Amino acid sequence: MKTGIFRVAISLAVSSVASAAEPPLREQAVVAMKKAATFYRTKAAAHGGYVYYYSLDFTQRWGEGKATANQIIVQPPGTPAVGMAYLQAFAATGDKFYLDAARAAAEALVHGQLESGGWTQAVDFDPRGAKVAQYRNGKGRGKNNSTLDDGISQSALRFLMHADRALGFKHKAIHEASEVARKALLAAQHPNGGFPQVWTGAAPKYAAVKASFPTYDWRTVGRVKNYWDMPTLNDDLCTYVSRTLEDGWEIYKDERCRQALVKLGNFLLLAQLPEPQPGWAQQYDQQMRPIWARKFEPPAVAGRESQNAIETLLKIHRITGEVKYLEPIPRALAWLKRSRLPDGRLARYYELRSNKPLYMTSDYQLTFSDADVPQHYGWKTSARVESIEAAFQAARAGKFTVEPAAPASEEPVRRILRELDSQGRWVSTYAGGMLVGQPKFPAGMKFIASEVFNRNLAALADYVAAGAK
């Protein structure tokens, strides 16, 4: 009996010593954040900026294809997304190391700002580099195409605005670049409130009209060569732009940004197609008819973009209080519900009028079958109908307050800490499937990904910030 008591006492004592030896989880998170960020800034950064992926020895870098040592990527999860993760870490810890890293990333984007005020997919610091463009600083040459595709200019501008505020609006170059980009974005907005995929200057002038179905054979007629100049919703453009404009209003109290949000909302009201398909297309012409974009992007009603449009209308209703932005939503929700595929998802495209799910064969011929689609594109998307409907019902009831965040969970934090290696790396292993930028990695290849770094640093920052409250 005494032996058993003695063993229990030793066990408790050992457990107590082990527990005392292990720092609190929040402290471990702070240490891990600094270790990972120090590694990433010293090893992954080039000219202050970042690409998507790196080989473990950093001799190879990838963005949209292989990147040189003088190229950085603007499109998420590249430089602006890494910079936002640094800012989140700075807000959680107050450690100026992160603010300095964010400042360097912002300065890299300032270098790559185009004369047209926005950004293209990459910044090339080599004046003779393959991806150099017509930079505002005069150190580039070539194209001057600012793009909203894949959130490129929006993410760069959002990050610059947040970095400007974190730096107390005292960094002249960053503050000026933010102002130039906001002005250029606002000038690119079309008279009907929509935004183009690409701009080089001010938007064209034309009358705003309601969306309609083409009366011609859209399969063969009406292809617009410069579709990128036309109003678009492709690849979450509304979500990215509305978030950028909201930040411009919130950070600078820039009334121009609030008015642009109103105009965007008015565009979405116009762009909703009539029954029997009261959703939104991916791309429109100036007469507000759905048109072709790339050869695998036909005129159609788009499941992904329709969900984005509804969420953007809800955001604009919250900001403006205008009930008119809720009016189209019930019809659109009803269409989304009756358009779900047997597996519960939505097709990216639905044929005009018939509402049949529309796909392409691998040689880019229109088809109603998904048996032979090109693998580089997302032909189906998850349905968020229930969550969108819940948000709509809350908005209609006048409930805009955000629900309190759930208490931070320790297990995801412990997993992130376990996965951080002794060098400060989160190492990924390629297991197949589509990656941003579509690099051709062999199965089982180990690499370092900005997306993973951004996600894990932000998660640790969230946990640390929650513990400080």
C-alpha positions in Angstrom: 0.0 0.0 0.0 2.8 2.4 0.9 4.7 1.5 -2.3 1.6 2.4 -4.4 1.3 5.7 -2.6 5.0 6.4 -3.1 4.7 5.6 -6.9 1.7 8.0 -7.2 3.6 10.7 -5.4 6.6 10.3 -7.8 4.4 10.3 -10.8 2.7 13.5 -9.7 6.0 15.1 -8.9 7.4 14.2 -12.4 4.3 15.5 -14.0 4.5 18.7 -12.0 8.1 19.2 -13.0 7.4 18.5 -16.7 4.4 20.9 -16.6 6.5 23.6 -14.9 9.3 23.1 -17.5 6.9 23.7 -20.5 6.2 27.3 -21.1 2.5 28.4 -21.5 1.1 27.7 -25.0 0.8 31.4 -25.7 4.5 31.9 -25.0 5.3 29.0 -27.2 3.2 30.5 -30.0 5.1 33.9 -29.7 8.4 32.1 -29.9 7.3 30.0 -32.9 6.0 33.1 -34.7 9.3 34.9 -34.4 11.3 31.8 -35.4 9.2 31.2 -38.5 9.0 34.8 -39.6 12.8 35.3 -39.1 13.4 32.3 -41.3 11.0 33.4 -44.0 12.2 37.0 -44.1 15.9 36.1 -44.2 15.6 33.1 -46.6 12.5 33.6 -48.8 12.3 37.3 -49.3 13.8 38.9 -52.5 13.9 42.7 -52.5 11.4 42.5 -49.6 8.9 40.5 -51.6 7.8 36.9 -52.0 6.7 34.2 -54.5 4.3 31.3 -54.1 6.7 28.3 -53.6 10.4 27.6 -52.8 12.6 24.5 -53.0 14.0 23.5 -49.6 17.4 24.9 -50.5 15.8 28.1 -52.1 17.7 27.5 -55.4 14.3 27.3 -57.1 11.3 29.7 -56.8 7.9 29.5 -58.4 5.1 31.9 -59.1 3.2 31.5 -62.4 5.9 29.3 -63.7 9.5 29.5 -62.5 10.6 32.8 -61.0 14.0 34.4 -61.0 15.8 35.7 -58.0 14.7 39.2 -59.0 11.0 38.5 -59.4 8.3 38.6 -56.7 4.6 37.8 -57.0 1.7 40.2 -56.3 -1.2 37.8 -56.7 -2.2 36.1 -53.4 -0.7 34.2 -51.7 2.3 36.2 -52.7 3.8 39.5 -51.4 0.7 41.4 -50.2 -0.6 38.3 -48.4 2.7 37.6 -46.7 2.8 41.3 -45.7 -0.7 41.1 -44.2 0.4 38.1 -42.1 3.3 40.2 -40.8 0.9 43.0 -39.9 -1.3 40.6 -38.1 1.7 39.3 -36.1 2.7 42.9 -35.3 -0.8 43.8 -34.1 -0.8 40.7 -31.8 2.7 41.1 -30.4 3.8 44.7 -30.8 7.1 43.4 -32.0 8.5 45.8 -34.5 10.4 43.1 -36.3 7.1 42.2 -38.0 6.3 45.8 -38.9 9.8 46.1 -40.5 9.2 43.0 -42.5 5.8 44.4 -43.6 7.4 47.7 -44.5 9.9 45.9 -46.7 7.2 44.0 -48.5 5.2 47.3 -49.0 8.3 49.0 -50.4 8.7 46.1 -52.9 5.2 46.7 -54.1 5.8 50.5 -54.4 8.6 49.6 -56.8 6.3 47.5 -58.9 3.4 50.0 -59.1 2.5 50.7 -62.7 2.1 54.1 -64.3 -1.6 53.2 -64.6 -1.7 53.0 -60.8 -2.2 49.3 -60.2 -0.2 46.2 -60.5 0.3 43.2 -62.7 0.9 39.6 -61.6 4.6 39.9 -60.9 7.3 42.6 -60.1 10.6 42.2 -61.9 13.5 44.1 -60.3 15.7 43.4 -63.3 15.3 46.2 -65.8 15.9 43.7 -68.6 13.8 40.9 -67.0 11.2 39.0 -68.8 8.4 40.3 -66.5 9.4 43.9 -66.1 6.6 46.4 -66.9 6.1 50.1 -67.1 6.7 51.1 -63.5 5.7 54.4 -62.0 9.2 54.9 -60.7 10.6 55.0 -64.2 12.7 51.8 -63.7 10.7 49.6 -66.0 9.5 49.3 -69.6 6.8 47.5 -71.6 3.2 47.0 -70.7 1.1 49.2 -68.4 -1.8 46.9 -67.7 -3.1 47.2 -64.2 -5.2 44.1 -63.4 -8.0 43.2 -61.0 -7.8 39.5 -62.1 -7.3 37.1 -59.1 -7.3 40.0 -56.7 -3.9 41.3 -57.8 -4.2 45.1 -57.7 -6.8 44.8 -54.9 -4.6 42.8 -52.6 -1.6 45.1 -53.2 -3.7 48.2 -52.5 -5.3 46.7 -49.4 -1.9 45.8 -48.0 -0.5 49.2 -48.7 -3.4 50.9 -46.9 -3.0 48.7 -43.9 0.8 49.1 -43.9 0.3 52.9 -44.2 -1.9 53.0 -41.2 0.5 50.7 -39.2 3.3 53.1 -40.0 1.3 56.1 -38.8 0.8 57.4 -42.3 4.4 58.7 -42.1 6.1 56.6 -44.8 5.9 59.0 -47.8 6.4 56.5 -50.6 3.8 54.0 -49.2 1.3 56.7 -48.5 1.7 58.2 -51.9 1.4 54.8 -53.7 -1.8 54.1 -51.7 -3.4 57.4 -52.8 -2.3 56.9 -56.5 -3.7 53.4 -56.5 -7.0 54.4 -55.0 -7.4 57.2 -57.5 -6.6 54.9 -60.4 -9.0 52.2 -59.2 -11.8 54.7 -58.9 -11.1 56.1 -62.3 -11.3 52.6 -63.8 -14.8 52.0 -62.5 -17.3 51.9 -65.5 -20.2 54.4 -65.7 -22.6 51.6 -64.8 -20.6 50.8 -61.6 -18.8 47.7 -62.8 -15.1 47.2 -63.0 -12.9 45.8 -65.8 -10.5 43.0 -65.5 -7.6 45.3 -66.8 -7.2 49.0 -67.1 -4.5 51.3 -68.5 -6.4 54.6 -68.0 -9.8 56.0 -67.3 -13.0 53.9 -67.9 -14.9 54.3 -71.2 -18.2 56.3 -71.3 -21.4 54.5 -72.2 -25.0 54.3 -70.9 -26.0 52.1 -68.0 -28.6 49.5 -69.0 -30.2 46.4 -67.4 -28.7 43.0 -68.1 -30.4 40.8 -70.8 -29.8 37.5 -72.6 -28.2 37.7 -76.0 -30.6 37.6 -78.9 -27.9 36.3 -81.3 -26.2 32.8 -81.3 -23.8 33.4 -78.5 -21.9 30.2 -79.3 -20.5 31.6 -82.5 -21.3 35.3 -82.5 -20.4 38.3 -80.3 -16.9 37.3 -79.1 -15.1 40.4 -77.9 -11.4 40.3 -78.4 -10.6 42.8 -75.6 -13.0 41.2 -73.1 -10.7 42.3 -70.3 -11.9 45.9 -70.8 -15.5 45.0 -70.2 -17.4 44.8 -66.8 -16.5 41.5 -65.1 -17.2 39.5 -62.0 -14.7 36.8 -62.8 -12.6 35.2 -60.0 -14.2 36.9 -57.0 -13.6 40.4 -58.4 -16.6 41.9 -56.5 -15.4 40.4 -53.3 -11.9 41.7 -53.6 -12.9 45.1 -54.9 -15.6 45.7 -52.3 -13.2 44.7 -49.5 -10.6 47.1 -50.9 -13.1 50.0 -51.1 -14.4 49.3 -47.6 -10.9 49.5 -46.3 -10.3 52.7 -48.1 -13.4 54.2 -46.5 -12.5 52.8 -43.0 -8.8 53.6 -43.0 -8.8 57.0 -44.7 -12.5 58.0 -44.4 -12.2 58.4 -48.2 -15.7 59.3 -49.3 -14.8 58.4 -52.9 -14.4 54.8 -51.8 -17.9 54.7 -50.2 -19.4 56.2 -53.3 -17.7 53.7 -55.5 -19.2 50.9 -53.3 -22.6 52.4 -53.9 -21.9 52.4 -57.6 -20.8 48.8 -57.5 -24.0 47.8 -55.7 -26.0 49.6 -58.4 -24.1 47.7 -61.0 -24.9 44.4 -59.4 -28.6 45.4 -59.4 -28.3 46.0 -63.2 -26.2 42.9 -63.8 -28.7 40.4 -62.4 -30.2 38.5 -65.3 -34.0 38.1 -65.7 -36.0 35.0 -64.9 -35.7 32.1 -65.4 -32.0 32.6 -64.4 -31.8 35.5 -62.0 -28.1 35.1 -61.3 -25.1 36.8 -62.6 -22.8 36.2 -65.5 -19.0 36.1 -65.3 -18.4 38.7 -68.0 -20.6 41.4 -69.8 -20.4 43.7 -72.8 -21.3 47.3 -72.6 -24.9 46.4 -73.4 -24.9 44.2 -70.3 -25.1 40.9 -72.3 -23.1 37.9 -71.1 -20.0 37.4 -73.4 -17.1 35.1 -73.9 -13.8 35.7 -72.0 -11.1 33.1 -72.5 -11.9 30.2 -74.8 -13.0 28.1 -71.9 -15.2 30.9 -70.3 -18.4 31.0 -72.3 -21.4 33.4 -71.9 -23.4 31.8 -69.1 -24.9 32.3 -65.7 -22.1 31.6 -63.2 -22.6 29.7 -59.9 -19.5 31.0 -58.2 -19.8 34.6 -59.3 -23.5 34.7 -58.4 -22.7 33.7 -54.8 -20.0 36.4 -54.7 -22.5 39.0 -56.1 -25.0 38.2 -53.3 -22.4 38.5 -50.6 -21.2 41.8 -52.0 -24.8 43.1 -52.0 -25.1 42.1 -48.4 -21.9 44.0 -47.6 -23.0 47.1 -49.4 -26.4 47.0 -47.7 -24.6 46.8 -44.3 -22.4 49.8 -45.1 -25.1 52.0 -46.7 -28.3 50.8 -45.0 -30.1 50.8 -48.4 -32.8 48.2 -48.6 -32.7 48.1 -52.4 -29.5 46.0 -52.3 -31.5 43.2 -50.6 -34.3 43.1 -53.2 -32.6 40.8 -55.8 -31.4 38.3 -53.3 -34.5 36.1 -52.8 -34.8 35.4 -56.5 -31.1 34.6 -56.8 -31.2 32.3 -53.8 -34.1 30.4 -55.3 -32.2 30.0 -58.6 -29.1 28.7 -56.7 -31.2 26.2 -54.8 -32.8 24.7 -57.9 -29.4 24.7 -59.8 -27.4 22.6 -57.4 -25.8 19.5 -58.8 -26.6 16.0 -57.4 -23.5 16.2 -55.2 -24.7 19.5 -53.7 -22.2 21.7 -55.5 -22.8 24.3 -58.2 -21.6 24.3 -61.7 -19.3 27.1 -62.7 -21.5 27.7 -65.8 -25.2 27.2 -66.6 -26.4 27.5 -70.2 -28.3 30.6 -71.0 -32.1 30.1 -70.7 -32.0 26.2 -70.5 -30.0 26.3 -67.2 -28.2 23.1 -68.0 -24.8 22.8 -66.4 -22.3 23.7 -69.1 -18.7 22.4 -69.5 -15.9 22.2 -72.0 -14.2 19.1 -73.4 -10.4 18.9 -73.1 -10.2 20.3 -76.6 -12.4 23.2 -75.6 -15.7 22.3 -77.2 -19.0 23.1 -75.4 -20.7 20.1 -73.7 -23.2 19.3 -71.1 -21.0 16.4 -69.8 -18.2 16.8 -67.1 -16.5 13.6 -68.2 -13.6 15.2 -70.2 -13.0 18.7 -68.8 -9.7 20.6 -68.9 -8.0 20.0 -65.5 -6.5 23.5 -65.2 -9.9 25.1 -64.4 -12.5 24.9 -61.6 -15.7 23.6 -63.3 -17.6 23.2 -60.1 -17.8 25.2 -56.9 -19.0 24.7 -53.4 -22.5 25.9 -52.6 -22.8 28.4 -49.8 -26.5 28.8 -50.2 -27.5 28.1 -46.5 -24.9 30.4 -45.0 -25.7 33.2 -47.6 -29.5 32.8 -46.9 -28.8 33.0 -43.1 -26.8 36.2 -43.6 -29.6 37.6 -45.8 -32.3 36.8 -43.2 -30.2 38.5 -40.5 -29.7 41.6 -42.7 -33.4 41.8 -43.5 -34.0 41.7 -39.7 -31.5 44.6 -39.3 -28.9 42.4 -37.5 -25.5 43.6 -38.4 -23.6 42.8 -35.2 -20.9 40.2 -35.6 -21.3 37.2 -33.4 -18.5 36.9 -30.7 -15.7 34.7 -31.9 -15.5 31.3 -30.4 -12.7 30.8 -27.8 -9.4 30.1 -29.5 -8.8 26.4 -29.7 -5.5 25.1 -28.5 -5.3 21.9 -30.7 -4.8 23.7 -34.0 -2.1 25.8 -32.4 -0.4 22.8 -31.0 -0.5 21.1 -34.4 1.1 24.2 -36.1 3.8 24.2 -33.4 4.5 20.5 -34.0 4.8 21.0 -37.7 7.3 23.8 -37.4 10.8 22.2 -37.8 14.0 23.1 -36.1 14.9 25.7 -38.8 11.7 27.5 -38.6 10.1 26.0 -41.7 6.6 24.6 -42.4 7.5 22.0 -45.1 4.8 20.9 -47.5 4.7 17.7 -49.5 3.1 17.6 -53.0 0.4 15.0 -53.1 -1.2 15.9 -56.4 -4.0 18.3 -57.3 -4.1 21.8 -58.5 -1.8 24.4 -56.9 -1.9 28.2 -57.3 0.3 28.9 -60.3 0.0 25.3 -61.4 3.7 24.3 -60.9 4.6 20.9 -62.2 5.9 19.2 -59.1 6.7 15.5 -59.0 4.6 13.5 -56.5 6.1 13.5 -53.0 8.3 16.6 -53.6 8.9 18.7 -50.5 8.7 22.5 -50.8 7.9 25.6 -48.8 4.7 27.5 -49.5 3.8 31.1 -48.8 0.2 30.1 -48.4 1.1 27.8 -45.5 3.3 30.4 -43.9 0.6 33.1 -44.2 -2.1 30.8 -42.8 0.0 29.5 -39.9 1.5 32.8 -38.9 -2.0 34.4 -38.9 -3.5 31.5 -36.9 -0.8 31.9 -34.2 -1.3 35.7 -34.2 -5.0 35.2 -33.7 -4.3 32.9 -30.7 -1.8 35.3 -29.2 -4.1 38.3 -29.6 -7.0 36.4 -28.0 -4.9 35.6 -25.0 -3.9 39.2 -24.6 -7.5 40.4 -24.2 
